Amino acid sequence: MRKIYTTVLSVLLVGAANAQVASESAPVKRSNDRTEYKKPAAHGTSEEKVVIWSNTFANPADWVIAHDAANFNIDWQIGNVSCTGGYPLDDIQSTTANDGWALMDSDAGNNSSPDYEDAWLTTANPIDLNGYPNVVVEFETYYRPFNNERPYLVVGIGDGAGNVTWPDLDPTTVVTGMNNVFPLFDNQPVNTATDNPLLKQVNISSALVGLTPTELADIYIRFNWTGIWGYAWFVDDIAIIEQPLDDVQMMAAWIAGENNEGTEYGRYPDTQLDANWYVGAEIYNFGVNNQTNVALTADFISFNSTANDPLLLSDSTIYLENLESPALTTGLYEGTYSVVSDNETAASPEYYNNVGYRNMEVTTGVYSQDGIGVHPTSELTLSSLGTNSFTPDSDDGFVMASWYHIKQPMNIEAIEIQLANGTEVGGDLFVGIVDTLDFFNGNMNYQAMSTMHNITSADIAAGFKKIYFPSVVTLNPGCYYAAVEMYSFAGASDIRILNDMTVAQPFWASAIFIPGDQSYTNGDAFGIRLIGENVGLDESVIDGVSVYPNPSEGLITVTNDKGLNNSIEVFSITGEVIFTGEVTAQTTIDLSDNGAGVYLVKVSNETGSLVERVVIK
């Protein structure tokens, strides 16, 4: 089981038990979403590495900048230069950012023509690699792809006099057989930026096989960008190092219920747990030597999983995975994944990249794709989307949604939205449940929906907005989108929702809808959570107390048969306290001036407390 690697859209009709498959996935919409938080950059490298050549872009004369004059006129830039287009990336946070970097700012060119941009950045002077048969180019980079581009690293082989025959590349070039051409980000999801910075390592040893000493003394490195109106690509702190002899790397780790179609939820209600769970990791051998007896351990304290492979060849990837049946109860599960081999143990110099982490939480009723507050801080990566992501089309009526697998009937009372920076007071929104197939067809036919709510300063300070449905919604087994529809009043009061990018999700896990346009599969794990009935409320019954009538025209009565001192609090559906009182006898409360809707009445005394949801008609 490897998540995300399905090419068709699997959807479940509401209330149905079996999946339906659509022939095509929804596309991704170009956006100017924002980075909210990036995990600290992992610059881990061996203290023992041998650096053959390096450059920090402090001197632009070390590089030759050029482009294909027959195509779009755009070039690389060197220095402390920033993106200037309409969809800018932040500056790269590289180790030597103070002395400059290289930037390919495709967005600034705004090329919407069918001609490919084609520009390159090449070392001005040759590099002598005689005596180094196994070498790696490593560099710090920051990159965000769109949908029609391809960055390459190309090794140029000179004839001893600096004459190099360079390949003509575009995004569709078949590079099989070109042992000196290395595509760099083929697995980077569209619209999703890398870490800032990402330490990228490319094994170029294959380009050196069979070369003469004259050719090995005349080697050049080129960064070749080609595409149509991408975002941007930063490069800094490049080095050529000797390839480690033994270097097993943990590339990704996961834990996912077997019936979740690859979706890794951050929080699972205890009623929605699978019996069996895929626990595994993607492991790559970056070292010169083949690795024997590769062993993966995933340790969650209360349970663990182990998997093995007798042989992992150099420059090869394996997926080690088990289907486990852990006994899960409510609580946080913190997993540490580690991999070793006969040649690389925990004491080896390259072991720093052999460990990964994956957390999840089992709750009494909170269901979330996002793992905000669950993921280790060292792993957390957040961005956001909202009403100003696709202006002006998304200003009003913009919908963001996350899908949820329901295995057993679940009563939902609210949807909680994780608000991001840039959210402003005054915007309106409501929440609803949408059939998955309807959503991808662009039909916002809500199966259930709340009333409209307004964003307040208290919501922004809290960082979230919880919106209750007028009555409890029962979700039968199937798959549903929890949706948020937003109105910013032509951009006057924008609303933005966090997007958890920590765990790569199937493309259909989170989606958007733009009025007058269509649905798109933007997002990883939006902060849009299902809240089960009675979550966080003490519903113990206390003697002699009841609340009636329900529903009511406005007057509600709280009985007090025992004559105890009762503390009464009444909350609006948004959590605002609208009444408090201390009484020792039966009392009547008038809520008619507060309008129709759902109210929470909490009564407490020395024997306990209860909470009743009262509908005012």
C-alpha positions in Angstrom: 0.0 0.0 0.0 1.5 3.3 -1.0 -0.6 6.4 -0.5 -1.4 8.9 -3.2 -0.3 6.9 -6.0 -3.7 6.3 -7.5 -4.4 8.0 -10.8 -8.2 7.9 -10.7 -10.6 9.6 -8.3 -12.4 7.2 -6.0 -15.5 8.7 -4.5 -18.2 7.3 -2.2 -21.8 8.4 -2.5 -23.3 9.5 0.8 -24.9 6.6 2.6 -23.3 4.1 0.2 -21.0 1.3 1.3 -19.1 0.9 -2.0 -16.8 3.2 -3.8 -17.5 4.6 -7.2 -14.7 5.6 -9.5 -14.6 8.7 -11.7 -12.6 8.6 -14.9 -10.8 11.8 -14.3 -9.5 13.8 -11.3 -10.3 17.4 -10.8 -7.4 19.7 -11.8 -5.4 22.0 -9.5 -6.0 25.7 -9.4 -3.1 28.2 -9.4 -3.1 30.1 -6.1 -1.3 32.6 -4.1 -1.7 30.7 -0.8 0.6 31.5 2.0 3.1 29.7 4.1 2.0 29.8 7.7 4.7 27.6 9.3 7.5 25.5 7.9 9.2 22.8 9.9 12.8 23.7 10.8 15.2 22.9 7.9 17.1 19.7 8.4 20.6 20.4 7.2 21.9 17.1 8.6 25.1 16.0 6.8 27.9 13.8 7.8 30.8 15.4 9.6 33.0 13.1 7.5 31.9 14.2 4.0 34.6 15.1 1.5 33.8 18.4 -0.4 35.4 18.4 -3.8 34.0 21.8 -5.0 31.5 24.3 -3.6 29.9 27.7 -4.4 27.6 30.1 -2.5 26.6 32.4 -5.4 28.6 35.2 -3.7 30.2 36.0 -7.1 27.9 36.1 -10.1 30.9 35.8 -12.4 31.2 32.1 -11.3 28.1 31.4 -13.5 26.9 31.8 -17.0 23.3 32.9 -17.4 21.5 32.2 -20.7 18.1 31.2 -22.3 16.7 29.9 -25.5 16.3 33.1 -27.6 13.7 31.4 -29.7 11.4 31.0 -26.7 10.2 33.2 -23.9 12.6 35.8 -22.8 13.4 35.1 -19.1 16.6 34.5 -17.3 18.0 33.3 -14.0 19.1 36.0 -11.5 21.9 36.0 -8.9 22.0 38.1 -5.8 19.7 39.0 -3.0 16.8 39.1 -5.4 13.1 38.4 -4.6 10.1 37.1 -6.5 8.2 39.9 -8.2 5.2 38.2 -9.9 1.7 38.0 -8.7 2.2 34.6 -6.9 5.6 35.2 -5.1 7.5 32.8 -2.9 9.4 34.1 0.1 13.1 34.4 -0.2 15.1 31.2 0.4 16.3 30.8 3.9 19.6 29.2 2.9 22.8 28.9 5.0 24.6 31.7 3.2 21.6 33.7 2.2 23.4 36.9 3.2 25.7 36.7 0.1 23.0 36.0 -2.4 21.4 33.1 -4.3 20.2 32.1 -7.7 16.5 32.6 -8.6 14.4 31.5 -11.6 11.3 33.7 -11.2 9.0 32.1 -13.8 5.9 33.8 -12.4 7.3 37.2 -13.1 7.4 36.4 -16.8 3.7 35.5 -16.8 4.1 33.3 -19.8 0.7 32.1 -21.0 1.9 31.3 -24.5 2.3 27.7 -25.7 6.1 28.2 -26.0 8.2 26.8 -23.2 10.4 29.0 -21.1 13.9 27.5 -21.3 16.6 29.1 -19.3 19.8 27.8 -17.7 22.5 28.6 -15.1 25.9 27.0 -15.8 29.2 27.0 -13.9 31.6 29.3 -15.7 34.7 27.3 -15.0 35.4 23.5 -15.3 35.4 21.2 -12.3 38.1 18.4 -12.2 36.5 15.1 -11.0 39.5 12.9 -11.8 39.9 10.4 -9.0 36.3 10.7 -7.9 34.1 7.9 -9.4 31.3 8.3 -6.9 30.1 11.9 -6.5 27.0 13.7 -5.4 25.8 17.3 -6.2 24.1 18.7 -3.2 22.5 22.2 -2.9 19.9 24.1 -0.9 16.7 24.9 -2.8 13.2 26.2 -2.5 10.8 25.4 -5.2 7.0 25.4 -5.9 5.7 23.7 -9.1 2.6 24.4 -11.1 1.5 22.0 -13.8 3.6 22.4 -16.9 7.2 22.6 -16.1 10.3 20.5 -15.2 13.6 21.5 -13.6 16.7 19.6 -14.4 20.3 19.3 -13.2 22.5 18.6 -16.2 26.2 17.5 -16.1 28.1 19.0 -19.0 31.1 17.0 -20.3 33.7 19.1 -22.0 36.4 18.1 -24.5 39.2 19.6 -22.6 38.8 23.0 -24.2 35.4 23.9 -22.6 33.3 22.7 -25.6 30.1 21.0 -24.4 27.2 19.5 -26.3 24.2 20.3 -24.2 20.8 18.6 -24.5 17.7 20.5 -25.7 15.2 19.9 -22.9 11.5 20.7 -22.3 9.0 19.3 -19.7 8.1 16.4 -22.0 11.7 15.2 -22.8 12.2 11.5 -22.3 15.5 11.4 -20.4 15.8 7.6 -20.3 19.3 6.9 -21.7 20.6 10.5 -21.0 22.9 9.5 -18.1 23.9 13.2 -17.6 20.4 14.6 -17.2 18.7 14.4 -13.8 15.0 15.6 -13.4 14.8 17.1 -9.9 11.3 17.4 -8.6 9.2 14.9 -10.5 7.4 13.7 -7.3 6.7 17.2 -5.9 2.9 17.7 -5.7 1.6 20.5 -7.9 1.0 23.8 -6.0 3.0 22.5 -3.0 6.3 24.2 -2.1 9.3 22.3 -0.8 10.8 23.0 2.6 12.5 26.3 2.8 15.2 25.4 2.3 15.4 21.8 1.1 18.8 20.1 1.0 18.7 18.3 -2.3 21.2 15.6 -3.2 21.7 14.2 -6.7 24.0 11.3 -7.4 25.7 12.2 -10.7 28.1 9.2 -10.8 26.4 7.7 -13.8 27.4 10.7 -15.9 31.1 10.0 -15.2 31.2 6.4 -16.3 33.6 5.7 -19.1 35.0 9.3 -19.4 38.6 10.0 -20.2 40.8 11.9 -17.8 40.6 14.9 -20.2 36.8 14.8 -20.0 36.8 14.3 -16.3 38.9 17.5 -15.9 36.3 19.5 -17.9 33.0 19.0 -16.1 30.3 21.6 -15.8 27.0 21.8 -13.7 23.9 23.3 -15.1 20.5 24.1 -13.6 18.0 24.0 -16.5 14.5 25.4 -16.1 11.8 24.7 -18.7 8.1 25.2 -18.5 5.1 27.5 -19.0 4.4 30.1 -16.3 5.5 28.3 -13.1 6.1 29.8 -9.7 9.8 30.1 -8.8 12.9 28.1 -8.1 15.7 29.2 -5.7 19.1 27.6 -5.5 22.0 28.3 -3.1 25.0 26.7 -1.4 25.9 24.1 -4.0 28.7 21.5 -3.4 30.1 18.4 -5.1 30.9 15.8 -2.5 32.0 12.2 -2.4 29.1 9.8 -2.3 28.9 8.0 1.1 29.7 4.3 1.1 26.7 3.5 3.3 23.6 5.7 3.4 20.2 4.3 4.0 17.6 7.1 4.1 14.1 7.3 5.5 12.1 9.1 2.8 8.5 8.9 4.2 6.6 7.1 7.0 2.9 6.4 7.3 0.1 4.8 9.4 -3.3 4.6 7.8 -6.4 2.6 8.3 -6.9 -0.1 5.6 -10.2 1.3 4.4 -9.2 5.0 4.2 -8.0 4.9 0.6 -4.6 6.3 1.6 -5.9 9.1 3.7 -3.9 9.6 6.9 -6.2 11.4 9.4 -4.6 13.3 12.3 -7.5 12.4 14.6 -9.8 9.5 14.5 -13.0 9.1 16.6 -12.9 5.8 18.5 -16.1 4.8 16.6 -14.4 5.2 13.2 -11.3 3.1 13.7 -10.3 0.3 11.2 -9.4 -3.1 12.6 -6.2 -3.2 10.5 -3.6 -0.5 9.8 -0.9 -0.1 7.2 2.3 0.8 8.9 5.3 1.4 6.7 8.0 3.6 5.2 9.7 4.5 1.9 13.5 3.7 2.2 16.2 4.8 -0.3 19.8 3.6 -0.6 21.9 6.7 -1.4 25.2 5.0 -0.7 27.7 3.3 -3.0 27.3 -0.1 -1.4 24.4 -2.4 -1.6 22.7 -2.8 1.8 21.9 -6.2 3.3 19.3 -7.1 5.9 17.5 -3.7 5.9 15.2 -3.6 8.9 12.4 -1.1 9.6 11.0 -0.6 13.1 7.9 1.6 13.8 7.6 2.1 17.6 4.4 3.5 19.0 5.2 2.5 22.6 1.9 0.5 23.1 2.5 -1.4 19.8 5.2 -1.7 17.2 5.7 -3.0 13.7 8.8 -4.4 12.1 9.6 -5.3 8.4 12.7 -6.5 6.6 14.2 -6.8 3.2 17.4 -8.9 2.6 18.8 -6.6 -0.1 18.6 -2.9 -1.1 20.6 -2.1 -4.1 22.5 1.2 -4.4 20.4 4.0 -5.9 17.2 2.0 -5.3 14.0 2.4 -3.2 12.0 -0.1 -1.3 8.6 0.1 0.5 8.5 -1.8 3.8 5.1 -2.2 5.3 3.0 -4.4 7.5 -0.8 -4.7 8.1 -1.1 -4.5 11.8 -4.1 -4.9 14.2 -3.3 -2.8 17.2 -5.7 -2.4 20.1 -6.3 1.3 20.0 -8.0 3.3 22.7 -8.4 7.1 23.2 -5.1 9.0 23.4 -2.1 10.2 21.5 0.1 7.7 19.6 3.6 9.0 18.9 5.5 6.8 16.4 9.2 6.7 15.8 10.3 5.0 12.6 13.9 3.9 12.2 15.8 1.8 9.6 19.2 0.1 9.9 21.1 -2.4 7.8 24.2 -4.7 8.3 26.4 -1.8 7.1 24.6 1.2 8.7 23.7 1.1 12.3 22.6 3.7 14.8 26.3 4.5 15.4 27.1 5.2 11.7 28.0 8.7 10.6 25.1 8.9 8.1 22.5 7.7 10.5 21.0 11.2 10.9 18.6 10.6 8.0 17.5 7.1 9.1 14.7 8.2 11.5 11.2 9.6 10.9 8.1 10.4 13.0 4.4 10.0 12.6 1.7 10.8 15.2 -2.0 10.2 15.4 -4.7 10.6 18.0 -7.8 8.6 18.9 -10.6 10.8 20.2 -14.1 10.5 21.6 -15.6 12.4 18.7 -13.2 14.8 16.9 -12.4 13.7 13.3 -9.7 15.7 11.5 -7.6 15.2 8.5 -5.2 17.9 9.8 -2.7 16.9 12.5 -2.3 20.4 13.9 -1.6 19.9 17.6 -0.9 16.2 17.0 2.2 16.2 14.6 5.6 16.7 16.2 6.7 20.3 15.8 9.8 19.1 14.0 7.5 17.7 11.3 4.8 20.3 11.0 4.4 22.3 7.8 1.4 24.6 7.3 0.1 26.8 4.6 -3.4 28.3 4.0 -6.1 29.0 1.5 -9.1 31.3 1.5 -11.2 33.9 -0.1 -8.2 35.9 -1.4 -6.4 32.8 -2.9 -8.0 33.2 -6.3 -9.2 36.8 -6.4 -11.6 38.0 -7.5 -13.3 34.8 -8.3 -13.0 33.4 -4.8 -14.1 36.5 -2.9 -17.6 35.3 -2.3 -19.1 31.8 -2.3 -15.7 30.1 -2.2 -15.9 26.6 -0.8 -13.1 24.5 0.9 -13.8 20.9 1.9 -12.1 17.9 3.4 -13.4 14.4 3.0 -14.1 11.8 5.8 -14.6 8.1 5.8 -17.5 7.0 8.0 -17.4 3.3 9.0 -20.1 3.3 11.7 -23.1 5.8 11.9 -21.8 9.0 13.5 -23.8 11.9 15.0 -22.2 15.2 14.0 -23.1 18.4 15.9 -20.6 20.9 14.5 -17.7 21.6 12.1 -14.7 23.3 13.5 -12.5 25.5 11.2 -8.9 26.3 11.9 -8.4 29.9 11.0 -5.2 31.2 9.5 -3.3 34.4 9.5 -5.0 37.0 7.2 -8.5 36.2 8.5 -10.4 39.5 9.1 -13.4 40.4 11.2 -16.7 40.7 9.4 -16.6 37.8 6.9 -19.5 35.4 6.8 -19.5 31.6 6.4 -21.5 28.5 6.9 -20.7 24.8 7.0 -22.3 21.8 5.4 -22.0 18.2 4.3 -21.7 17.5 0.6 -21.9 14.2 -1.4 -18.4 13.6 -2.8 -19.6 13.0 -6.3 -21.7 16.1 -6.2 -18.7 18.1 -5.1 -16.5 17.0 -7.9 -19.2 17.7 -10.4 -19.4 21.3 -9.0 -22.8 20.8 -7.4 -22.9 22.2 -3.9 -26.0 20.3 -2.9 -25.7 20.3 0.8 -27.0 17.2 2.6 -27.0 19.3 5.8 -26.0 22.9 6.5 -25.7 25.4 9.3 -27.0 28.9 9.4 -24.7 31.8 8.4 -22.1 33.0 10.9 -19.9 36.0 11.2 -16.2 36.0 12.0 -15.5 38.0 15.2 -12.4 39.2 16.8 -12.8 36.5 19.5 -12.7 33.8 16.7 -9.5 35.3 15.3 -7.9 35.4 18.8 -9.0 31.8 19.5 -7.6 30.6 16.1 -10.7 28.6 15.2 -14.5 28.9 14.6 -16.8 26.1 15.7 -20.2 26.2 13.9 -23.1 24.0 15.1 -25.8 22.5 12.9 -29.4 23.4 13.9 -29.9 19.8 14.8 -27.6 16.8 15.1 -26.7 15.3 11.7 -26.4 11.5 11.4 -23.8 10.3 8.9 -24.3 6.8 7.8 -21.4 4.7 6.5 -19.9 6.2 3.4 -17.6 9.1 2.5 -18.5 12.8 2.8 -17.0 16.2 2.3 -17.2 18.6 5.3 -17.4 21.9 3.5 -17.0 25.6 4.5 -18.6 28.3 2.2 -17.2 31.8 2.7 -18.1 35.3 1.9 -15.6 38.2 2.2 -17.8 41.0 0.7 -15.6 41.6 -2.3 -12.4 41.1 -0.3 -13.3 43.5 2.5 -13.2 40.8 5.2 -11.1 37.8 4.0 -11.3 34.4 5.6 -8.3 32.0 5.4 -8.2 28.3 6.6 -5.0 26.4 7.6 -3.8 23.7 5.2 -1.7 21.0 6.9 1.0 19.9 4.4 2.9 17.7 6.9 1.6 14.4 5.4 1.1 14.1 1.7 -2.5 13.0 1.1 -4.4 11.6 -1.9 -5.2 14.4 -4.2 -8.9 14.2 -3.6 -8.6 14.4 0.2 -9.1 18.2 0.3 -10.8 20.2 -2.5 -12.1 23.6 -3.4 -15.0 25.0 -5.4 -14.9 28.4 -7.1 -18.3 29.9 -8.1 -18.7 30.2 -11.8 -15.7 28.0 -12.3 -15.4 24.4 -11.1 -14.0 22.1 -8.4 -10.3 21.7 -7.9 -8.1 19.3 -5.8 -6.1 22.0 -4.1 -4.8 21.3 -0.6 -3.4 18.5 1.5 -5.4 18.4 4.8 -7.5 21.5 5.4 -8.2 22.4 9.0 -11.9 21.5 8.7 -12.9 19.1 11.4 -16.0 17.0 12.2 -17.2 17.4 15.8 -19.2 14.5 17.1 -22.3 14.8 19.4 -21.5 15.8 23.0 -17.8 16.2 22.4 -16.3 18.0 25.3 -19.6 18.3 27.2 -20.4 16.7 30.5 -23.7 15.1 30.0 -24.1 13.3 33.3 -27.7 13.4 34.6 -28.3 15.2 37.9 -31.3 14.4 40.0 -34.3 16.8 40.0 -33.2 18.9 37.1 -34.7 19.0 33.6 -35.0 21.5 30.8 -38.2 21.9 28.8 -40.0 22.5 26.5 -37.7 21.6 23.6 -38.3 23.0 21.0 -39.6 26.2 22.5 -41.1 29.5 21.3 -38.6 31.3 23.5 -39.4 30.4 27.2 -37.6 27.5 28.8 -38.0 26.1 32.3 -35.3 24.6 34.4 -36.7 22.4 37.3 -35.1 22.1 40.7 -36.9 19.4 42.6 -34.1 19.0 45.2 -33.8 22.6 46.2 -30.0 22.7 45.6 -28.1 25.7 44.5 -28.0 25.4 40.7 -25.6 27.4 38.5 -27.2 28.0 35.0 -25.3 29.1 31.9 -26.9 29.5 28.5 -24.6 29.7 25.4 -25.4 30.6 21.8 -24.4 28.1 19.1 -21.2 30.2 18.6 -20.2 29.8 22.2 -21.2 33.3 23.4 -22.5 33.4 27.0 -26.0 35.0 26.9 -27.3 34.2 30.4 -25.9 33.2 33.8 -27.7 32.7 37.1 -27.7 31.1 40.5 -31.1 29.7 41.6 -32.4 27.4 44.3 -35.9 26.9 42.8 -37.5 26.2 39.5 -36.9 29.1 37.1 -38.0 30.2 33.6 -35.6 31.9 31.2 -36.7 34.0 28.3 -34.5 33.5 25.1 -37.0 35.0 22.6 -35.0 38.2 22.2 -32.0 36.2 21.1 -33.6 34.9 17.9 -34.3 31.4 16.6 -31.6 28.9 16.7 -29.8 26.3 18.8 -28.8 27.1 22.4 -26.8 25.1 25.0 -28.2 25.2 28.5 -25.7 24.0 31.2 -27.0 23.3 34.7 -24.5 22.5 37.5 -24.7 21.7 41.2 -22.9 19.7 43.8 -24.1 16.4 42.4 -22.9 17.0 38.8 -24.0 18.8 35.7 -25.9 18.4 32.5 -26.0 20.2 29.1 -29.2 20.4 27.0 -29.4 21.6 23.4 -32.6 23.7 23.1 -34.1 24.8 19.8 -35.8 28.1 19.8 -38.3 28.3 16.9 
